[in-house]
């Protein structure tokens, strides 16, 4: 059984921002760029390196090449205590609006 703070999904949501979903269903967008300190995060601080985010199967958190990772319990707390940049609902609303805009643009071009 997984702990509630285990990361089960991670997506890049913008420069230095991740959208995360946890085992307990909590989800949200966080600005993590300021947490990427020290030489281990050198790759992750670049745009190309940041895009290589993945989920560590043992630590159940986000990680990057070179062994860089962030504590999953800290990320979970940031999402659930209101310090998240956006809630999952906000993210989904933006995604739906972007898709509607694409459809409208395609219709206008037709």
Beta strands, then each sheet from edge to edge (+ up, - down):
strand 1: 7-14
strand 2: 17-22
strand 3: 27-31
strand 4: 54-55
strand 5: 62-64
strand 6: 68-69
strand 7: 86-87
sheet 1: 1+ 2- 3+ 7-
sheet 2: 4+ 5- 6+
end
